[in-house]
């Protein structure tokens, strides 16, 4: 059985959809201004050090992101002046 490889555009679309889904979840919890890009920025901050993660880790990192972890990321970014 051959494994299907996603091309770059398909992978980008899938990641964007996952991040948007997570942003919608946060919006339901009261974090009204969260976007998919915000989720991606939070999740991908570790990949600069680690390198490109396997797809299963990427999916897990997006879907297991907690609101408190996201808010900690925003607070630290604000202190550093990145937002």
mmCIF file of the N, C-alpha and C atoms, coordinates in Angstrom:
data_MODEL
# 
_entry.id   MODEL 
# 
loop_
_atom_site.group_PDB 
_atom_site.id 
_atom_site.type_symbol 
_atom_site.label_atom_id 
_atom_site.label_alt_id 
_atom_site.label_comp_id 
_atom_site.label_asym_id 
_atom_site.label_entity_id 
_atom_site.label_seq_id 
_atom_site.pdbx_PDB_ins_code 
_atom_site.Cartn_x 
_atom_site.Cartn_y 
_atom_site.Cartn_z 
_atom_site.occupancy 
_atom_site.B_iso_or_equiv 
_atom_site.pdbx_formal_charge 
_atom_site.auth_seq_id 
_atom_site.auth_comp_id 
_atom_site.auth_asym_id 
_atom_site.auth_atom_id 
_atom_site.pdbx_PDB_model_num 
ATOM 1   N N  . UNK A 1 1  ? 0.832   -1.171 0.000  1.00 0.00 ? 1  UNK A N  1 
ATOM 2   C CA . UNK A 1 1  ? 0.000   0.000  0.000  1.00 0.00 ? 1  UNK A CA 1 
ATOM 3   C C  . UNK A 1 1  ? 0.879   1.237  0.000  1.00 0.00 ? 1  UNK A C  1 
ATOM 4   N N  . UNK A 1 2  ? 0.671   2.123  -0.958 1.00 0.00 ? 2  UNK A N  1 
ATOM 5   C CA . UNK A 1 2  ? 1.488   3.319  -1.068 1.00 0.00 ? 2  UNK A CA 1 
ATOM 6   C C  . UNK A 1 2  ? 0.976   4.399  -0.135 1.00 0.00 ? 2  UNK A C  1 
ATOM 7   N N  . UNK A 1 3  ? 1.909   5.080  0.524  1.00 0.00 ? 3  UNK A N  1 
ATOM 8   C CA . UNK A 1 3  ? 1.499   6.207  1.370  1.00 0.00 ? 3  UNK A CA 1 
ATOM 9   C C  . UNK A 1 3  ? 1.414   7.452  0.493  1.00 0.00 ? 3  UNK A C  1 
ATOM 10  N N  . UNK A 1 4  ? 0.368   8.215  0.725  1.00 0.00 ? 4  UNK A N  1 
ATOM 11  C CA . UNK A 1 4  ? 0.180   9.425  -0.056 1.00 0.00 ? 4  UNK A CA 1 
ATOM 12  C C  . UNK A 1 4  ? 0.941   10.564 0.585  1.00 0.00 ? 4  UNK A C  1 
ATOM 13  N N  . UNK A 1 5  ? 1.645   11.308 -0.224 1.00 0.00 ? 5  UNK A N  1 
ATOM 14  C CA . UNK A 1 5  ? 2.370   12.478 0.243  1.00 0.00 ? 5  UNK A CA 1 
ATOM 15  C C  . UNK A 1 5  ? 1.566   13.722 -0.120 1.00 0.00 ? 5  UNK A C  1 
ATOM 16  N N  . UNK A 1 6  ? 1.441   14.626 0.834  1.00 0.00 ? 6  UNK A N  1 
ATOM 17  C CA . UNK A 1 6  ? 0.778   15.890 0.557  1.00 0.00 ? 6  UNK A CA 1 
ATOM 18  C C  . UNK A 1 6  ? 1.784   16.840 -0.074 1.00 0.00 ? 6  UNK A C  1 
ATOM 19  N N  . UNK A 1 7  ? 1.342   17.550 -1.103 1.00 0.00 ? 7  UNK A N  1 
ATOM 20  C CA . UNK A 1 7  ? 2.239   18.550 -1.643 1.00 0.00 ? 7  UNK A CA 1 
ATOM 21  C C  . UNK A 1 7  ? 2.205   19.775 -0.751 1.00 0.00 ? 7  UNK A C  1 
ATOM 22  N N  . UNK A 1 8  ? 3.060   20.739 -1.009 1.00 0.00 ? 8  UNK A N  1 
ATOM 23  C CA . UNK A 1 8  ? 3.197   21.905 -0.139 1.00 0.00 ? 8  UNK A CA 1 
ATOM 24  C C  . UNK A 1 8  ? 1.887   22.677 -0.001 1.00 0.00 ? 8  UNK A C  1 
ATOM 25  N N  . UNK A 1 9  ? 1.172   22.882 -1.099 1.00 0.00 ? 9  UNK A N  1 
ATOM 26  C CA . UNK A 1 9  ? -0.083  23.634 -1.054 1.00 0.00 ? 9  UNK A CA 1 
ATOM 27  C C  . UNK A 1 9  ? -1.144  22.903 -0.232 1.00 0.00 ? 9  UNK A C  1 
ATOM 28  N N  . UNK A 1 10 ? -1.245  21.606 -0.402 1.00 0.00 ? 10 UNK A N  1 
ATOM 29  C CA . UNK A 1 10 ? -2.219  20.821 0.362  1.00 0.00 ? 10 UNK A CA 1 
ATOM 30  C C  . UNK A 1 10 ? -1.884  20.842 1.847  1.00 0.00 ? 10 UNK A C  1 
ATOM 31  N N  . UNK A 1 11 ? -0.607  20.729 2.161  1.00 0.00 ? 11 UNK A N  1 
ATOM 32  C CA . UNK A 1 11 ? -0.180  20.752 3.556  1.00 0.00 ? 11 UNK A CA 1 
ATOM 33  C C  . UNK A 1 11 ? -0.442  22.129 4.174  1.00 0.00 ? 11 UNK A C  1 
ATOM 34  N N  . UNK A 1 12 ? -0.144  23.175 3.441  1.00 0.00 ? 12 UNK A N  1 
ATOM 35  C CA . UNK A 1 12 ? -0.396  24.536 3.928  1.00 0.00 ? 12 UNK A CA 1 
ATOM 36  C C  . UNK A 1 12 ? -1.876  24.767 4.176  1.00 0.00 ? 12 UNK A C  1 
ATOM 37  N N  . UNK A 1 13 ? -2.710  24.293 3.263  1.00 0.00 ? 13 UNK A N  1 
ATOM 38  C CA . UNK A 1 13 ? -4.162  24.429 3.427  1.00 0.00 ? 13 UNK A CA 1 
ATOM 39  C C  . UNK A 1 13 ? -4.655  23.660 4.642  1.00 0.00 ? 13 UNK A C  1 
ATOM 40  N N  . UNK A 1 14 ? -4.110  22.465 4.851  1.00 0.00 ? 14 UNK A N  1 
ATOM 41  C CA . UNK A 1 14 ? -4.522  21.642 5.990  1.00 0.00 ? 14 UNK A CA 1 
ATOM 42  C C  . UNK A 1 14 ? -4.102  22.297 7.310  1.00 0.00 ? 14 UNK A C  1 
ATOM 43  N N  . UNK A 1 15 ? -2.893  22.820 7.363  1.00 0.00 ? 15 UNK A N  1 
ATOM 44  C CA . UNK A 1 15 ? -2.413  23.493 8.572  1.00 0.00 ? 15 UNK A CA 1 
ATOM 45  C C  . UNK A 1 15 ? -3.237  24.740 8.850  1.00 0.00 ? 15 UNK A C  1 
ATOM 46  N N  . UNK A 1 16 ? -3.527  25.491 7.800  1.00 0.00 ? 16 UNK A N  1 
ATOM 47  C CA . UNK A 1 16 ? -4.349  26.693 7.953  1.00 0.00 ? 16 UNK A CA 1 
ATOM 48  C C  . UNK A 1 16 ? -5.740  26.344 8.485  1.00 0.00 ? 16 UNK A C  1 
ATOM 49  N N  . UNK A 1 17 ? -6.314  25.272 7.987  1.00 0.00 ? 17 UNK A N  1 
ATOM 50  C CA . UNK A 1 17 ? -7.639  24.844 8.443  1.00 0.00 ? 17 UNK A CA 1 
ATOM 51  C C  . UNK A 1 17 ? -7.598  24.409 9.910  1.00 0.00 ? 17 UNK A C  1 
ATOM 52  N N  . UNK A 1 18 ? -6.550  23.690 10.303 1.00 0.00 ? 18 UNK A N  1 
ATOM 53  C CA . UNK A 1 18 ? -6.421  23.267 11.700 1.00 0.00 ? 18 UNK A CA 1 
ATOM 54  C C  . UNK A 1 18 ? -6.269  24.470 12.627 1.00 0.00 ? 18 UNK A C  1 
ATOM 55  N N  . UNK A 1 19 ? -5.453  25.422 12.227 1.00 0.00 ? 19 UNK A N  1 
ATOM 56  C CA . UNK A 1 19 ? -5.250  26.621 13.048 1.00 0.00 ? 19 UNK A CA 1 
ATOM 57  C C  . UNK A 1 19 ? -6.529  27.446 13.139 1.00 0.00 ? 19 UNK A C  1 
ATOM 58  N N  . UNK A 1 20 ? -7.254  27.544 12.047 1.00 0.00 ? 20 UNK A N  1 
ATOM 59  C CA . UNK A 1 20 ? -8.531  28.275 12.066 1.00 0.00 ? 20 UNK A CA 1 
ATOM 60  C C  . UNK A 1 20 ? -9.541  27.579 12.964 1.00 0.00 ? 20 UNK A C  1 
ATOM 61  N N  . UNK A 1 21 ? -9.557  26.259 12.935 1.00 0.00 ? 21 UNK A N  1 
ATOM 62  C CA . UNK A 1 21 ? -10.443 25.495 13.791 1.00 0.00 ? 21 UNK A CA 1 
ATOM 63  C C  . UNK A 1 21 ? -10.115 25.738 15.258 1.00 0.00 ? 21 UNK A C  1 
ATOM 64  N N  . UNK A 1 22 ? -8.841  25.743 15.594 1.00 0.00 ? 22 UNK A N  1 
ATOM 65  C CA . UNK A 1 22 ? -8.426  25.993 16.972 1.00 0.00 ? 22 UNK A CA 1 
ATOM 66  C C  . UNK A 1 22 ? -8.769  27.425 17.374 1.00 0.00 ? 22 UNK A C  1 
ATOM 67  N N  . UNK A 1 23 ? -8.611  28.380 16.472 1.00 0.00 ? 23 UNK A N  1 
ATOM 68  C CA . UNK A 1 23 ? -8.962  29.768 16.757 1.00 0.00 ? 23 UNK A CA 1 
ATOM 69  C C  . UNK A 1 23 ? -10.464 29.890 17.029 1.00 0.00 ? 23 UNK A C  1 
ATOM 70  N N  . UNK A 1 24 ? -11.274 29.174 16.262 1.00 0.00 ? 24 UNK A N  1 
ATOM 71  C CA . UNK A 1 24 ? -12.716 29.181 16.493 1.00 0.00 ? 24 UNK A CA 1 
ATOM 72  C C  . UNK A 1 24 ? -13.047 28.606 17.869 1.00 0.00 ? 24 UNK A C  1 
ATOM 73  N N  . UNK A 1 25 ? -12.332 27.559 18.283 1.00 0.00 ? 25 UNK A N  1 
ATOM 74  C CA . UNK A 1 25 ? -12.533 26.984 19.610 1.00 0.00 ? 25 UNK A CA 1 
ATOM 75  C C  . UNK A 1 25 ? -12.234 28.029 20.685 1.00 0.00 ? 25 UNK A C  1 
ATOM 76  N N  . UNK A 1 26 ? -11.127 28.753 20.530 1.00 0.00 ? 26 UNK A N  1 
ATOM 77  C CA . UNK A 1 26 ? -10.774 29.785 21.503 1.00 0.00 ? 26 UNK A CA 1 
ATOM 78  C C  . UNK A 1 26 ? -11.811 30.909 21.504 1.00 0.00 ? 26 UNK A C  1 
ATOM 79  N N  . UNK A 1 27 ? -12.346 31.229 20.339 1.00 0.00 ? 27 UNK A N  1 
ATOM 80  C CA . UNK A 1 27 ? -13.378 32.268 20.260 1.00 0.00 ? 27 UNK A CA 1 
ATOM 81  C C  . UNK A 1 27 ? -14.626 31.842 21.023 1.00 0.00 ? 27 UNK A C  1 
ATOM 82  N N  . UNK A 1 28 ? -14.965 30.566 20.964 1.00 0.00 ? 28 UNK A N  1 
ATOM 83  C CA . UNK A 1 28 ? -16.106 30.061 21.732 1.00 0.00 ? 28 UNK A CA 1 
ATOM 84  C C  . UNK A 1 28 ? -15.856 30.141 23.240 1.00 0.00 ? 28 UNK A C  1 
ATOM 85  N N  . UNK A 1 29 ? -14.582 30.130 23.625 1.00 0.00 ? 29 UNK A N  1 
ATOM 86  C CA . UNK A 1 29 ? -14.225 30.234 25.034 1.00 0.00 ? 29 UNK A CA 1 
ATOM 87  C C  . UNK A 1 29 ? -14.113 31.686 25.497 1.00 0.00 ? 29 UNK A C  1 
ATOM 88  N N  . UNK A 1 30 ? -14.337 32.631 24.578 1.00 0.00 ? 30 UNK A N  1 
ATOM 89  C CA . UNK A 1 30 ? -14.320 34.040 24.952 1.00 0.00 ? 30 UNK A CA 1 
ATOM 90  C C  . UNK A 1 30 ? -13.119 34.822 24.467 1.00 0.00 ? 30 UNK A C  1 
ATOM 91  N N  . UNK A 1 31 ? -12.182 34.176 23.813 1.00 0.00 ? 31 UNK A N  1 
ATOM 92  C CA . UNK A 1 31 ? -11.019 34.878 23.260 1.00 0.00 ? 31 UNK A CA 1 
ATOM 93  C C  . UNK A 1 31 ? -11.369 35.322 21.845 1.00 0.00 ? 31 UNK A C  1 
ATOM 94  N N  . UNK A 1 32 ? -12.075 36.446 21.765 1.00 0.00 ? 32 UNK A N  1 
ATOM 95  C CA . UNK A 1 32 ? -12.724 36.869 20.524 1.00 0.00 ? 32 UNK A CA 1 
ATOM 96  C C  . UNK A 1 32 ? -11.787 37.194 19.369 1.00 0.00 ? 32 UNK A C  1 
ATOM 97  N N  . UNK A 1 33 ? -10.598 37.663 19.661 1.00 0.00 ? 33 UNK A N  1 
ATOM 98  C CA . UNK A 1 33 ? -9.744  38.197 18.603 1.00 0.00 ? 33 UNK A CA 1 
ATOM 99  C C  . UNK A 1 33 ? -8.646  37.247 18.139 1.00 0.00 ? 33 UNK A C  1 
ATOM 100 N N  . UNK A 1 34 ? -8.717  36.007 18.518 1.00 0.00 ? 34 UNK A N  1 
ATOM 101 C CA . UNK A 1 34 ? -7.713  35.022 18.115 1.00 0.00 ? 34 UNK A CA 1 
ATOM 102 C C  . UNK A 1 34 ? -7.947  34.633 16.659 1.00 0.00 ? 34 UNK A C  1 
ATOM 103 N N  . UNK A 1 35 ? -6.873  34.585 15.887 1.00 0.00 ? 35 UNK A N  1 
ATOM 104 C CA . UNK A 1 35 ? -6.958  34.166 14.490 1.00 0.00 ? 35 UNK A CA 1 
ATOM 105 C C  . UNK A 1 35 ? -6.135  32.894 14.287 1.00 0.00 ? 35 UNK A C  1 
ATOM 106 N N  . UNK A 1 36 ? -6.318  32.289 13.142 1.00 0.00 ? 36 UNK A N  1 
ATOM 107 C CA . UNK A 1 36 ? -5.530  31.113 12.796 1.00 0.00 ? 36 UNK A CA 1 
ATOM 108 C C  . UNK A 1 36 ? -4.043  31.433 12.740 1.00 0.00 ? 36 UNK A C  1 
ATOM 109 N N  . UNK A 1 37 ? -3.705  32.627 12.262 1.00 0.00 ? 37 UNK A N  1 
ATOM 110 C CA . UNK A 1 37 ? -2.299  33.041 12.198 1.00 0.00 ? 37 UNK A CA 1 
ATOM 111 C C  . UNK A 1 37 ? -1.713  33.153 13.595 1.00 0.00 ? 37 UNK A C  1 
ATOM 112 N N  . UNK A 1 38 ? -2.504  33.667 14.543 1.00 0.00 ? 38 UNK A N  1 
ATOM 113 C CA . UNK A 1 38 ? -2.041  33.761 15.929 1.00 0.00 ? 38 UNK A CA 1 
ATOM 114 C C  . UNK A 1 38 ? -1.729  32.370 16.494 1.00 0.00 ? 38 UNK A C  1 
ATOM 115 N N  . UNK A 1 39 ? -2.599  31.438 16.200 1.00 0.00 ? 39 UNK A N  1 
ATOM 116 C CA . UNK A 1 39 ? -2.383  30.056 16.660 1.00 0.00 ? 39 UNK A CA 1 
ATOM 117 C C  . UNK A 1 39 ? -1.102  29.504 16.048 1.00 0.00 ? 39 UNK A C  1 
ATOM 118 N N  . UNK A 1 40 ? -0.917  29.712 14.761 1.00 0.00 ? 40 UNK A N  1 
ATOM 119 C CA . UNK A 1 40 ? 0.275   29.206 14.084 1.00 0.00 ? 40 UNK A CA 1 
ATOM 120 C C  . UNK A 1 40 ? 1.537   29.837 14.660 1.00 0.00 ? 40 UNK A C  1 
ATOM 121 N N  . UNK A 1 41 ? 1.509   31.153 14.909 1.00 0.00 ? 41 UNK A N  1 
ATOM 122 C CA . UNK A 1 41 ? 2.674   31.825 15.480 1.00 0.00 ? 41 UNK A CA 1 
ATOM 123 C C  . UNK A 1 41 ? 3.035   31.232 16.835 1.00 0.00 ? 41 UNK A C  1 
ATOM 124 N N  . UNK A 1 42 ? 2.031   30.936 17.636 1.00 0.00 ? 42 UNK A N  1 
ATOM 125 C CA . UNK A 1 42 ? 2.246   30.355 18.963 1.00 0.00 ? 42 UNK A CA 1 
ATOM 126 C C  . UNK A 1 42 ? 2.828   28.940 18.856 1.00 0.00 ? 42 UNK A C  1 
ATOM 127 N N  . UNK A 1 43 ? 2.231   28.132 18.028 1.00 0.00 ? 43 UNK A N  1 
ATOM 128 C CA . UNK A 1 43 ? 2.653   26.730 17.910 1.00 0.00 ? 43 UNK A CA 1 
ATOM 129 C C  . UNK A 1 43 ? 4.019   26.605 17.241 1.00 0.00 ? 43 UNK A C  1 
ATOM 130 N N  . UNK A 1 44 ? 4.263   27.413 16.234 1.00 0.00 ? 44 UNK A N  1 
ATOM 131 C CA . UNK A 1 44 ? 5.486   27.250 15.444 1.00 0.00 ? 44 UNK A CA 1 
ATOM 132 C C  . UNK A 1 44 ? 6.718   27.904 16.056 1.00 0.00 ? 44 UNK A C  1 
ATOM 133 N N  . UNK A 1 45 ? 6.572   28.599 17.167 1.00 0.00 ? 45 UNK A N  1 
ATOM 134 C CA . UNK A 1 45 ? 7.726   29.279 17.765 1.00 0.00 ? 45 UNK A CA 1 
ATOM 135 C C  . UNK A 1 45 ? 8.838   28.294 18.146 1.00 0.00 ? 45 UNK A C  1 
ATOM 136 N N  . UNK A 1 46 ? 8.478   27.070 18.487 1.00 0.00 ? 46 UNK A N  1 
ATOM 137 C CA . UNK A 1 46 ? 9.476   26.074 18.880 1.00 0.00 ? 46 UNK A CA 1 
ATOM 138 C C  . UNK A 1 46 ? 10.161  25.420 17.693 1.00 0.00 ? 46 UNK A C  1 
ATOM 139 N N  . UNK A 1 47 ? 9.581   25.531 16.533 1.00 0.00 ? 47 UNK A N  1 
ATOM 140 C CA . UNK A 1 47 ? 10.133  24.831 15.379 1.00 0.00 ? 47 UNK A CA 1 
ATOM 141 C C  . UNK A 1 47 ? 11.403  25.481 14.841 1.00 0.00 ? 47 UNK A C  1 
ATOM 142 N N  . UNK A 1 48 ? 11.649  26.733 15.211 1.00 0.00 ? 48 UNK A N  1 
ATOM 143 C CA . UNK A 1 48 ? 12.892  27.381 14.787 1.00 0.00 ? 48 UNK A CA 1 
ATOM 144 C C  . UNK A 1 48 ? 14.092  26.673 15.427 1.00 0.00 ? 48 UNK A C  1 
ATOM 145 N N  . UNK A 1 49 ? 13.911  26.214 16.671 1.00 0.00 ? 49 UNK A N  1 
ATOM 146 C CA . UNK A 1 49 ? 14.979  25.508 17.379 1.00 0.00 ? 49 UNK A CA 1 
ATOM 147 C C  . UNK A 1 49 ? 15.038  24.037 16.984 1.00 0.00 ? 49 UNK A C  1 
ATOM 148 N N  . UNK A 1 50 ? 13.858  23.418 16.904 1.00 0.00 ? 50 UNK A N  1 
ATOM 149 C CA . UNK A 1 50 ? 13.780  21.970 16.675 1.00 0.00 ? 50 UNK A CA 1 
ATOM 150 C C  . UNK A 1 50 ? 13.924  21.579 15.216 1.00 0.00 ? 50 UNK A C  1 
ATOM 151 N N  . UNK A 1 51 ? 13.573  22.463 14.327 1.00 0.00 ? 51 UNK A N  1 
ATOM 152 C CA . UNK A 1 51 ? 13.533  22.126 12.918 1.00 0.00 ? 51 UNK A CA 1 
ATOM 153 C C  . UNK A 1 51 ? 12.131  21.686 12.527 1.00 0.00 ? 51 UNK A C  1 
ATOM 154 N N  . UNK A 1 52 ? 11.995  21.209 11.331 1.00 0.00 ? 52 UNK A N  1 
ATOM 155 C CA . UNK A 1 52 ? 10.686  20.796 10.815 1.00 0.00 ? 52 UNK A CA 1 
ATOM 156 C C  . UNK A 1 52 ? 10.202  19.543 11.554 1.00 0.00 ? 52 UNK A C  1 
ATOM 157 N N  . UNK A 1 53 ? 9.022   19.644 12.201 1.00 0.00 ? 53 UNK A N  1 
ATOM 158 C CA . UNK A 1 53 ? 8.519   18.488 12.964 1.00 0.00 ? 53 UNK A CA 1 
ATOM 159 C C  . UNK A 1 53 ? 7.806   17.496 12.052 1.00 0.00 ? 53 UNK A C  1 
ATOM 160 N N  . UNK A 1 54 ? 7.651   16.266 12.502 1.00 0.00 ? 54 UNK A N  1 
ATOM 161 C CA . UNK A 1 54 ? 6.829   15.314 11.750 1.00 0.00 ? 54 UNK A CA 1 
ATOM 162 C C  . UNK A 1 54 ? 5.373   15.789 11.779 1.00 0.00 ? 54 UNK A C  1 
ATOM 163 N N  . UNK A 1 55 ? 4.619   15.394 10.802 1.00 0.00 ? 55 UNK A N  1 
ATOM 164 C CA . UNK A 1 55 ? 3.239   15.847 10.658 1.00 0.00 ? 55 UNK A CA 1 
ATOM 165 C C  . UNK A 1 55 ? 2.393   15.513 11.881 1.00 0.00 ? 55 UNK A C  1 
ATOM 166 N N  . UNK A 1 56 ? 2.561   14.324 12.449 1.00 0.00 ? 56 UNK A N  1 
ATOM 167 C CA . UNK A 1 56 ? 1.748   13.957 13.609 1.00 0.00 ? 56 UNK A CA 1 
ATOM 168 C C  . UNK A 1 56 ? 2.024   14.867 14.806 1.00 0.00 ? 56 UNK A C  1 
ATOM 169 N N  . UNK A 1 57 ? 3.267   15.326 14.976 1.00 0.00 ? 57 UNK A N  1 
ATOM 170 C CA . UNK A 1 57 ? 3.597   16.242 16.070 1.00 0.00 ? 57 UNK A CA 1 
ATOM 171 C C  . UNK A 1 57 ? 2.983   17.609 15.816 1.00 0.00 ? 57 UNK A C  1 
ATOM 172 N N  . UNK A 1 58 ? 3.014   18.044 14.592 1.00 0.00 ? 58 UNK A N  1 
ATOM 173 C CA . UNK A 1 58 ? 2.428   19.331 14.217 1.00 0.00 ? 58 UNK A CA 1 
ATOM 174 C C  . UNK A 1 58 ? 0.929   19.348 14.501 1.00 0.00 ? 58 UNK A C  1 
ATOM 175 N N  . UNK A 1 59 ? 0.242   18.314 14.082 1.00 0.00 ? 59 UNK A N  1 
ATOM 176 C CA . UNK A 1 59 ? -1.203  18.205 14.318 1.00 0.00 ? 59 UNK A CA 1 
ATOM 177 C C  . UNK A 1 59 ? -1.483  18.171 15.818 1.00 0.00 ? 59 UNK A C  1 
ATOM 178 N N  . UNK A 1 60 ? -0.707  17.384 16.553 1.00 0.00 ? 60 UNK A N  1 
ATOM 179 C CA . UNK A 1 60 ? -0.890  17.309 18.003 1.00 0.00 ? 60 UNK A CA 1 
ATOM 180 C C  . UNK A 1 60 ? -0.647  18.659 18.665 1.00 0.00 ? 60 UNK A C  1 
ATOM 181 N N  . UNK A 1 61 ? 0.389   19.357 18.254 1.00 0.00 ? 61 UNK A N  1 
ATOM 182 C CA . UNK A 1 61 ? 0.707   20.658 18.853 1.00 0.00 ? 61 UNK A CA 1 
ATOM 183 C C  . UNK A 1 61 ? -0.425  21.663 18.639 1.00 0.00 ? 61 UNK A C  1 
ATOM 184 N N  . UNK A 1 62 ? -1.035  21.638 17.474 1.00 0.00 ? 62 UNK A N  1 
ATOM 185 C CA . UNK A 1 62 ? -2.132  22.574 17.190 1.00 0.00 ? 62 UNK A CA 1 
ATOM 186 C C  . UNK A 1 62 ? -3.363  22.206 17.994 1.00 0.00 ? 62 UNK A C  1 
ATOM 187 N N  . UNK A 1 63 ? -3.784  20.958 17.906 1.00 0.00 ? 63 UNK A N  1 
ATOM 188 C CA . UNK A 1 63 ? -5.042  20.559 18.543 1.00 0.00 ? 63 UNK A CA 1 
ATOM 189 C C  . UNK A 1 63 ? -4.954  20.430 20.060 1.00 0.00 ? 63 UNK A C  1 
ATOM 190 N N  . UNK A 1 64 ? -3.762  20.290 20.619 1.00 0.00 ? 64 UNK A N  1 
ATOM 191 C CA . UNK A 1 64 ? -3.648  20.181 22.074 1.00 0.00 ? 64 UNK A CA 1 
ATOM 192 C C  . UNK A 1 64 ? -3.288  21.507 22.739 1.00 0.00 ? 64 UNK A C  1 
ATOM 193 N N  . UNK A 1 65 ? -3.175  22.572 21.957 1.00 0.00 ? 65 UNK A N  1 
ATOM 194 C CA . UNK A 1 65 ? -2.855  23.883 22.519 1.00 0.00 ? 65 UNK A CA 1 
ATOM 195 C C  . UNK A 1 65 ? -3.959  24.323 23.474 1.00 0.00 ? 65 UNK A C  1 
ATOM 196 N N  . UNK A 1 66 ? -3.580  24.696 24.666 1.00 0.00 ? 66 UNK A N  1 
ATOM 197 C CA . UNK A 1 66 ? -4.522  25.159 25.685 1.00 0.00 ? 66 UNK A CA 1 
ATOM 198 C C  . UNK A 1 66 ? -4.556  26.681 25.681 1.00 0.00 ? 66 UNK A C  1 
ATOM 199 N N  . UNK A 1 67 ? -5.688  27.223 26.094 1.00 0.00 ? 67 UNK A N  1 
ATOM 200 C CA . UNK A 1 67 ? -5.841  28.674 26.142 1.00 0.00 ? 67 UNK A CA 1 
ATOM 201 C C  . UNK A 1 67 ? -4.813  29.306 27.074 1.00 0.00 ? 67 UNK A C  1 
ATOM 202 N N  . UNK A 1 68 ? -4.501  28.649 28.179 1.00 0.00 ? 68 UNK A N  1 
ATOM 203 C CA . UNK A 1 68 ? -3.518  29.208 29.111 1.00 0.00 ? 68 UNK A CA 1 
ATOM 204 C C  . UNK A 1 68 ? -2.123  29.266 28.486 1.00 0.00 ? 68 UNK A C  1 
ATOM 205 N N  . UNK A 1 69 ? -1.766  28.264 27.710 1.00 0.00 ? 69 UNK A N  1 
ATOM 206 C CA . UNK A 1 69 ? -0.473  28.277 27.018 1.00 0.00 ? 69 UNK A CA 1 
ATOM 207 C C  . UNK A 1 69 ? -0.422  29.399 25.991 1.00 0.00 ? 69 UNK A C  1 
ATOM 208 N N  . UNK A 1 70 ? -1.531  29.586 25.301 1.00 0.00 ? 70 UNK A N  1 
ATOM 209 C CA . UNK A 1 70 ? -1.606  30.665 24.312 1.00 0.00 ? 70 UNK A CA 1 
ATOM 210 C C  . UNK A 1 70 ? -1.481  32.027 25.001 1.00 0.00 ? 70 UNK A C  1 
ATOM 211 N N  . UNK A 1 71 ? -2.173  32.209 26.114 1.00 0.00 ? 71 UNK A N  1 
ATOM 212 C CA . UNK A 1 71 ? -2.115  33.482 26.827 1.00 0.00 ? 71 UNK A CA 1 
ATOM 213 C C  . UNK A 1 71 ? -0.720  33.720 27.404 1.00 0.00 ? 71 UNK A C  1 
ATOM 214 N N  . UNK A 1 72 ? -0.045  32.684 27.877 1.00 0.00 ? 72 UNK A N  1 
ATOM 215 C CA . UNK A 1 72 ? 1.343   32.821 28.332 1.00 0.00 ? 72 UNK A CA 1 
ATOM 216 C C  . UNK A 1 72 ? 2.242   33.268 27.191 1.00 0.00 ? 72 UNK A C  1 
ATOM 217 N N  . UNK A 1 73 ? 2.049   32.669 26.018 1.00 0.00 ? 73 UNK A N  1 
ATOM 218 C CA . UNK A 1 73 ? 2.812   33.057 24.832 1.00 0.00 ? 73 UNK A CA 1 
ATOM 219 C C  . UNK A 1 73 ? 2.596   34.535 24.513 1.00 0.00 ? 73 UNK A C  1 
ATOM 220 N N  . UNK A 1 74 ? 1.335   34.996 24.544 1.00 0.00 ? 74 UNK A N  1 
ATOM 221 C CA . UNK A 1 74 ? 1.035   36.401 24.255 1.00 0.00 ? 74 UNK A CA 1 
ATOM 222 C C  . UNK A 1 74 ? 1.665   37.337 25.282 1.00 0.00 ? 74 UNK A C  1 
ATOM 223 N N  . UNK A 1 75 ? 1.615   36.950 26.541 1.00 0.00 ? 75 UNK A N  1 
ATOM 224 C CA . UNK A 1 75 ? 2.191   37.780 27.600 1.00 0.00 ? 75 UNK A CA 1 
ATOM 225 C C  . UNK A 1 75 ? 3.695   37.931 27.424 1.00 0.00 ? 75 UNK A C  1 
ATOM 226 N N  . UNK A 1 76 ? 4.367   36.838 27.175 1.00 0.00 ? 76 UNK A N  1 
ATOM 227 C CA . UNK A 1 76 ? 5.819   36.878 26.976 1.00 0.00 ? 76 UNK A CA 1 
ATOM 228 C C  . UNK A 1 76 ? 6.156   37.682 25.726 1.00 0.00 ? 76 UNK A C  1 
ATOM 229 N N  . UNK A 1 77 ? 5.390   37.483 24.660 1.00 0.00 ? 77 UNK A N  1 
ATOM 230 C CA . UNK A 1 77 ? 5.629   38.232 23.428 1.00 0.00 ? 77 UNK A CA 1 
ATOM 231 C C  . UNK A 1 77 ? 5.430   39.727 23.652 1.00 0.00 ? 77 UNK A C  1 
ATOM 232 N N  . UNK A 1 78 ? 4.425   40.088 24.448 1.00 0.00 ? 78 UNK A N  1 
ATOM 233 C CA . UNK A 1 78 ? 4.176   41.504 24.740 1.00 0.00 ? 78 UNK A CA 1 
ATOM 234 C C  . UNK A 1 78 ? 5.341   42.103 25.529 1.00 0.00 ? 78 UNK A C  1 
ATOM 235 N N  . UNK A 1 79 ? 5.854   41.361 26.494 1.00 0.00 ? 79 UNK A N  1 
ATOM 236 C CA . UNK A 1 79 ? 7.004   41.845 27.257 1.00 0.00 ? 79 UNK A CA 1 
ATOM 237 C C  . UNK A 1 79 ? 8.237   42.023 26.378 1.00 0.00 ? 79 UNK A C  1 
ATOM 238 N N  . UNK A 1 80 ? 8.388   41.152 25.418 1.00 0.00 ? 80 UNK A N  1 
ATOM 239 C CA . UNK A 1 80 ? 9.537   41.236 24.501 1.00 0.00 ? 80 UNK A CA 1 
ATOM 240 C C  . UNK A 1 80 ? 9.302   42.228 23.382 1.00 0.00 ? 80 UNK A C  1 
ATOM 241 N N  . UNK A 1 81 ? 8.051   42.666 23.210 1.00 0.00 ? 81 UNK A N  1 
ATOM 242 C CA . UNK A 1 81 ? 7.740   43.638 22.180 1.00 0.00 ? 81 UNK A CA 1 
ATOM 243 C C  . UNK A 1 81 ? 7.484   43.043 20.815 1.00 0.00 ? 81 UNK A C  1 
ATOM 244 N N  . UNK A 1 82 ? 7.071   41.774 20.771 1.00 0.00 ? 82 UNK A N  1 
ATOM 245 C CA . UNK A 1 82 ? 6.836   41.102 19.488 1.00 0.00 ? 82 UNK A CA 1 
ATOM 246 C C  . UNK A 1 82 ? 5.420   41.217 18.981 1.00 0.00 ? 82 UNK A C  1 
ATOM 247 N N  . UNK A 1 83 ? 4.490   41.713 19.768 1.00 0.00 ? 83 UNK A N  1 
ATOM 248 C CA . UNK A 1 83 ? 3.114   41.780 19.292 1.00 0.00 ? 83 UNK A CA 1 
ATOM 249 C C  . UNK A 1 83 ? 2.764   43.161 18.807 1.00 0.00 ? 83 UNK A C  1 
# 
